[in-house]
Every structure is written in structure tokens, then in C-alpha cells.
Amino acid sequence: MSYLAKYKKEDFKRVSWEDYGKTVDELYNKVSKYVKEKNIKIDAVVPILRGGIFPGGYLAFRLNLLRILPVQYKYFFEDNKIKLKRILSLPKVDLPENPTFLVAEQNHCFGLTASTAAKDLKKQFPNCKIIYAADHMDYSYQKVEGTEVIFFGKLTNETRDLNEEQCKERGLSPFSYLFPWESIEEEWTTVEGKQFKYEDVEEVSKASETKEVIENE
């Protein structure tokens, strides 16, 4: 099977700000309950940019946390390959020797970006603990290597690993979510396995470190 499933434009459903707010509130409730019950002190929220800025910022404010230390990764489509590149590493600030990070992601699909981010954090802080929180998470890929625990606001079938009947049994939406800040042009170009023409795509790609390479079938 190709890394990218086959989609139709009518598969995309625009999420309202109100509905998104309900989802991230559900995510906050799960994370908040866990850290209180386990008496955990979070040392920094680490949103995975670009999309992770939304759940990451929300969680930081709701949990009364000041340190927001973003990382950024992006898939680039080059030479018939899909290349996951790191655009931004964890900013250098004073942290405990063995920090606890709350890593936040938007619309977790296969989880490769999140797993790569977790591995990179472990390289910098080998004994760190990682709590992972995604506003939306694919039902078939509820796992991130290197994390202590994972939380989601809503489950999806973004990867199309489940058929229509399986989705119905699990109460999953058959749609792909298009978030309030996203454009259908960008998302559609991506699921077609093509490079979207960002204003700065060439310079950013050139300056970024390649972490994974996938054949773009």
C-alpha cells in the first residue's frame, strides 16, 4: 500500500472553531487528570510546529505553564521521495537535568513525526519523560515510541486503514478533518503526494536536516 491513501476532495470536512474547542478541551481534561493523579511537574510544553502550536498553546495556558519550547518538522516531496526534515530543534534554555516534556501535536496520523521528535528529545535529554498529546489521532496508530503515555482529543481514520463498516463500529467519522486555519489547496496537494508551493519552501528545505526518507509510490 502507498504511504498516502487515496482521497477525494469531498472526503474533507471543515471543523468549526467551536468543535475544535470542544476537542482540545477534552484533551486538556485527560492530560490534567493524569498529571494531578501522578503528581507530575511538567517542565515545558513542546508543540510540534506548525499545527501543534494550537493544542500546545491551549494546553500551556490551561495548565498554567510558561515554557513553550517548539520544535518543527515537515514532509517535503523531492526526487520521488517523501522526506521528513527537522526545521527547528528544541531551543536552548535552562532545564532540569531530567525534564518532563508535554509534546503536543495536531492531527496525528501515522505518528512518524511525533516518534522522530521524541527520539530527538531523548538524544538531548536521555532520561527525560515525554507525555504526548494530540488533538486528533488515527485509530490505527495510537503509539509513539519513547513516550510515557499518550492522550488524544478525538480518534480518526485519517490513514484509511479501517473500512466504512469498521469506522461505524468504532464511532469514527468517515471524513478527513480540515481545521479552521488550514486550506484545502495545501491539504489536497499533500495527499496527492506533491509539493505545495510555500513561499519559502526551497530555502527552508535546503537548511533543514533530513530525518527519514520514504518512497513516494
C-alpha positions as CSV (number, residue, x, y, z in Angstrom):
1,M,0.0,0.0,0.0
2,S,1.2,3.5,-0.8
3,Y,2.2,5.6,2.2
4,L,-0.5,8.1,1.1
5,A,-4.0,6.6,0.8
6,K,-6.4,7.6,-2.0
7,Y,-8.6,10.6,-1.1
8,K,-11.3,12.6,-2.7
9,K,-11.9,16.3,-2.1
10,E,-15.3,15.6,-0.8
11,D,-13.7,13.5,2.0
12,F,-12.6,16.7,3.7
13,K,-14.9,18.2,6.3
14,R,-14.2,21.7,7.7
15,V,-14.0,21.8,11.5
16,S,-15.5,24.8,13.2
17,W,-13.6,26.7,15.9
18,E,-16.4,25.7,18.3
19,D,-16.0,22.0,17.6
20,Y,-12.2,22.2,17.7
21,G,-12.5,23.9,21.1
22,K,-14.5,21.0,22.4
23,T,-11.9,18.6,21.2
24,V,-8.9,20.3,22.8
25,D,-10.9,20.8,26.0
26,E,-11.4,17.0,26.1
27,L,-7.6,16.6,25.5
28,Y,-6.9,19.1,28.4
29,N,-9.2,17.2,30.8
30,K,-7.3,13.9,30.1
31,V,-3.9,15.4,30.5
32,S,-4.8,17.5,33.5
33,K,-6.3,14.5,35.3
34,Y,-3.2,12.4,34.6
35,V,-0.7,15.0,35.9
36,K,-2.7,15.6,39.0
37,E,-3.2,12.0,39.9
38,K,0.5,11.2,39.2
39,N,1.7,14.5,40.9
40,I,3.8,15.3,37.8
41,K,5.6,18.6,37.2
42,I,5.8,19.5,33.5
43,D,8.9,21.4,32.7
44,A,8.0,22.6,29.2
45,V,5.3,22.2,26.6
46,V,6.9,21.2,23.3
47,P,4.5,21.9,20.4
48,I,5.4,20.3,17.0
49,L,5.0,23.1,14.6
50,R,3.2,24.1,12.5
51,G,-0.1,22.6,13.6
52,G,1.0,21.6,17.1
53,I,1.0,25.3,18.1
54,F,-2.7,25.2,18.5
55,P,-3.1,22.3,21.0
56,G,0.3,23.2,22.6
57,G,-0.6,26.8,23.3
58,Y,-4.0,25.8,24.6
59,L,-2.6,23.2,27.0
60,A,0.1,25.6,28.2
61,F,-2.5,28.2,29.1
62,R,-4.9,25.8,30.7
63,L,-2.1,24.0,32.7
64,N,-0.6,27.4,33.8
65,L,2.8,26.7,32.2
66,L,5.1,29.4,31.0
67,R,7.8,27.5,29.0
68,I,6.7,26.7,25.4
69,L,9.7,25.3,23.5
70,P,8.7,24.5,19.9
71,V,10.3,22.1,17.5
72,Q,9.4,21.9,13.9
73,Y,9.3,19.1,11.3
74,K,7.9,19.0,7.8
75,Y,7.4,16.5,5.0
76,F,9.0,17.6,1.7
77,F,8.3,15.9,-1.6
78,E,11.6,15.7,-3.5
79,D,13.0,13.3,-6.1
80,N,10.0,10.9,-6.0
81,K,10.6,10.6,-2.2
82,I,8.8,11.9,0.9
83,K,11.5,13.4,3.2
84,L,10.8,14.2,6.8
85,K,13.0,17.1,7.7
86,R,13.7,18.9,11.0
87,I,13.4,22.6,10.6
88,L,13.8,23.7,14.2
89,S,15.4,21.9,17.2
90,L,14.5,22.4,20.8
91,P,15.6,25.9,21.8
92,K,18.5,26.0,24.3
93,V,17.2,27.2,27.7
94,D,17.9,26.2,31.3
95,L,16.0,23.0,32.1
96,P,16.3,20.3,34.8
97,E,18.7,17.5,34.1
98,N,15.8,15.1,33.6
99,P,12.9,17.2,32.4
100,T,9.3,16.2,31.8
101,F,8.0,17.4,28.4
102,L,4.5,17.7,27.2
103,V,4.7,17.2,23.5
104,A,1.7,18.5,21.6
105,E,0.7,17.6,18.0
106,Q,-2.2,18.3,15.7
107,N,-3.9,15.6,13.7
108,H,-1.6,12.6,14.5
109,C,-1.8,10.2,11.5
110,F,1.0,7.6,11.2
111,G,2.9,9.1,14.1
112,L,6.3,9.2,12.3
113,T,6.8,12.9,13.0
114,A,5.9,12.5,16.7
115,S,8.2,9.5,17.1
116,T,11.0,11.4,15.4
117,A,10.5,14.4,17.7
118,A,10.5,12.1,20.8
119,K,13.8,10.4,19.7
120,D,15.4,13.8,19.2
121,L,14.3,14.9,22.7
122,K,15.8,11.7,24.1
123,K,19.1,12.4,22.4
124,Q,19.3,15.8,24.1
125,F,17.9,14.6,27.4
126,P,18.4,10.8,27.6
127,N,16.4,10.5,30.9
128,C,13.6,12.9,30.1
129,K,10.0,11.8,30.3
130,I,7.6,12.6,27.5
131,I,3.8,13.0,27.8
132,Y,2.3,13.1,24.3
133,A,-1.0,14.8,23.5
134,A,-2.6,15.1,20.1
135,D,-5.9,16.9,19.4
136,H,-6.8,14.2,16.8
137,M,-5.2,10.8,16.5
138,D,-5.6,8.0,13.9
139,Y,-7.3,4.9,15.5
140,S,-4.8,2.5,13.9
141,Y,-1.7,4.3,15.1
142,Q,-2.1,5.0,18.8
143,K,1.5,4.6,19.6
144,V,4.6,6.9,19.9
145,E,7.9,5.3,20.6
146,G,9.8,7.0,23.6
147,T,6.7,8.4,25.4
148,E,5.4,7.6,28.8
149,V,1.8,8.0,27.9
150,I,-0.3,9.3,25.1
151,F,-3.6,11.2,25.0
152,F,-5.9,12.3,22.3
153,G,-9.0,14.6,22.0
154,K,-10.7,12.6,19.2
155,L,-9.9,9.5,17.2
156,T,-10.0,9.5,13.4
157,N,-9.5,7.3,10.4
158,E,-7.2,9.7,8.5
159,T,-4.9,6.9,7.2
160,R,-7.9,5.0,5.8
161,D,-6.7,1.7,7.4
162,L,-10.2,1.0,8.5
163,N,-13.1,0.4,6.1
164,E,-16.5,2.0,6.4
165,E,-18.0,-0.8,8.5
166,Q,-15.1,-0.8,10.9
167,C,-15.4,3.0,11.3
168,K,-19.1,2.7,12.0
169,E,-18.5,0.0,14.7
170,R,-15.9,2.3,16.4
171,G,-17.9,5.5,16.1
172,L,-15.4,7.2,13.8
173,S,-16.1,9.9,11.3
174,P,-15.5,8.8,7.6
175,F,-14.2,12.3,6.8
176,S,-10.8,13.8,6.9
177,Y,-10.7,16.9,9.1
178,L,-9.9,20.3,7.6
179,F,-9.0,22.6,10.5
180,P,-10.0,26.2,10.8
181,W,-6.6,27.5,9.9
182,E,-5.9,25.0,7.0
183,S,-6.5,25.5,3.3
184,I,-8.0,22.7,1.1
185,E,-5.4,23.6,-1.5
186,E,-2.4,22.7,0.7
187,E,-4.0,19.6,2.2
188,W,-5.1,18.3,-1.2
189,T,-1.7,18.8,-2.7
190,T,-0.1,16.9,0.2
191,V,-2.4,13.8,-0.1
192,E,-1.7,13.7,-3.8
193,G,1.9,13.3,-2.9
194,K,3.0,16.6,-4.4
195,Q,5.0,19.5,-3.0
196,F,2.9,22.5,-2.1
197,K,4.4,25.8,-3.2
198,Y,5.2,27.6,0.1
199,E,6.8,31.0,-0.4
200,D,10.0,29.8,1.3
201,V,9.9,26.0,0.5
202,E,13.3,25.8,-1.3
203,E,15.4,27.8,1.3
204,V,13.7,26.0,4.2
205,S,14.2,22.5,2.7
206,K,17.9,23.3,2.0
207,A,18.5,24.5,5.5
208,S,16.7,21.5,7.2
209,E,18.1,18.2,8.4
210,T,16.6,15.1,6.7
211,K,15.4,12.6,9.4
212,E,13.5,10.0,7.4
213,V,13.1,9.1,3.7
214,I,10.0,7.3,2.3
215,E,9.4,6.1,-1.2
216,N,6.6,8.1,-2.8
217,E,4.8,5.4,-4.8
